[in-house]
Amino acid sequence: MKIPQVVTVALTIVLMLVGIRLGWMYYERWRPLPQRAEQVARLPQELDTLELKILNFYAAERPVRGQPFQLCYGVINAAKVVLEPPLAEVRPVLSRCAEVTLRKETELTLRAYGKNGEEASASFVVGVQEPRPEIVFVNVSSRELKLGANWVLCYGVKNATRVWLEPGPRLELSEKTCTRLAPVALPRKLVAESAGGREEVVLPLKLAR
């Protein structure tokens, strides 16, 4: 049976398209690897430069004195970076955060050095805030208190500049201590205070009958 001319032309076109597709797949698979890798690893256009740059340098939060916080930075085309003062180990990367600690307001400087001797730097001043006071624990010798009778209070506070009973006397600043008292009024609270704030604990006391 003779095949119509239209069918012959259609089959010829289909075979040509299949051949083109197979040829492209072969090229994609076997083309040189460096060319493919270059396309995958290409930098964003705004970073596609040979110039030494400090991309960012900042504190992720306002630090609390004596407590760790995140210091973040990023550089491009640097062979070496240095942090002043040397609070943490740094290295040439596009983006990274390091954990550091400050005791007082400090000026931080990041210096970047290129392969050909070029330099770049960025600086800013970091202020610190005082930590909030913390009442670590509270124990009482008795939950029933007779006014004017001896009574023992054990407690511990951290980061406080003042600690006292309310109502009652001012107490010693200590992370672990006990004191003997003879209160003339029923103490309701133990209070700790500092420039960072105030914390209080309600005492589980009642007057003895």
Buried (B, 14 or more C-beta within 10 A) or exposed (E): EEEEEEEEEEEEEEEEEEEEEEEEEEEEEEEEEEEEEEEEEEEEEEEEEEEBBBBEBBBEEEBBBEEEBBBEBBBBBBBEBEBEEEBEEBEBEEEBBBEBBBEEEBEBEBBBBBEEEEEBBBEEEBEBBBBBBBBEEBEBEEEEBEEEEEBEBEBBBBBBEBBBBEEBEEBEBBEEBEBEBEBEEBBBEBBBBBEBBEBBEEBEBEEEE
